[in-house]
Amino acid sequence: EGNVFESVADWYQKNYYSTEKDWREPQGPTTGYQRVLRGGSWYDDTVYLSVSIRLGYEADKSFYDVGFRCVMEP
């Protein structure tokens, strides 16, 4: 949960998790035309404000309520 949807590197496939067998770290499909958005944003209804929310979007588009996380290892 946060201020914007989190854009992640996984490809999106609507029914992917219904066929997934290994739940340790599912990566999603190996190809696709949409990337995954996780979480929710300040703009959305509360139904979208959960880390379990997973939507698809076209990665070459930009939105005011989509971002990504930067991580720096010590």
C-alpha positions in Angstrom: 0.0 0.0 0.0 1.2 3.5 -0.7 0.8 6.7 -2.6 1.0 5.1 -6.1 0.5 1.8 -7.8 3.9 -0.1 -7.9 5.0 -1.0 -11.4 6.9 -4.3 -11.3 8.9 -6.2 -13.9 6.6 -9.2 -14.1 4.5 -9.8 -17.2 0.7 -9.7 -16.6 -1.6 -12.6 -17.4 -5.1 -12.4 -15.9 -5.5 -16.1 -15.0 -1.8 -16.9 -14.3 -2.1 -17.6 -10.6 -5.0 -20.0 -11.1 -2.6 -22.3 -12.9 0.6 -21.7 -10.8 2.1 -24.7 -9.1 5.1 -23.2 -7.3 4.0 -20.5 -4.8 7.5 -19.9 -3.3 8.2 -17.0 -5.7 5.9 -17.0 -8.7 7.5 -14.9 -11.5 4.5 -14.7 -13.8 4.5 -15.6 -17.5 7.8 -15.3 -19.4 6.4 -13.0 -22.1 3.4 -10.7 -22.6 2.2 -7.2 -23.7 1.3 -5.9 -20.2 3.3 -5.4 -17.0 2.0 -5.9 -13.5 0.8 -3.1 -11.2 0.7 -3.9 -7.5 -1.0 -2.2 -4.5 -3.1 0.9 -5.1 -2.8 4.6 -5.2 -4.2 7.8 -3.6 -6.6 8.1 -6.5 -8.3 4.7 -6.2 -11.2 3.3 -4.2 -10.3 1.4 -1.0 -11.0 -1.9 -2.7 -7.7 -1.4 -4.6 -5.6 -0.5 -1.5 -4.1 -3.9 -0.8 -0.7 -5.5 -1.6 -2.7 -8.5 -3.1 -4.1 -6.3 -5.9 -2.5 -7.1 -9.2 -3.5 -5.4 -12.4 -2.1 -5.2 -16.0 -1.0 -2.1 -17.8 0.9 -1.2 -21.0 4.4 -0.4 -19.9 5.0 2.2 -22.6 2.3 4.4 -21.1 2.6 6.7 -18.1 0.1 7.5 -15.4 0.1 10.0 -12.5 -0.7 7.3 -10.0 1.9 4.7 -11.0 5.5 4.6 -9.8 8.3 2.1 -8.9 10.5 1.4 -5.9 14.2 2.1 -5.7 16.2 -0.1 -3.4 19.8 0.4 -2.3 21.7 -2.4 -0.5 24.1 -1.4 2.2 
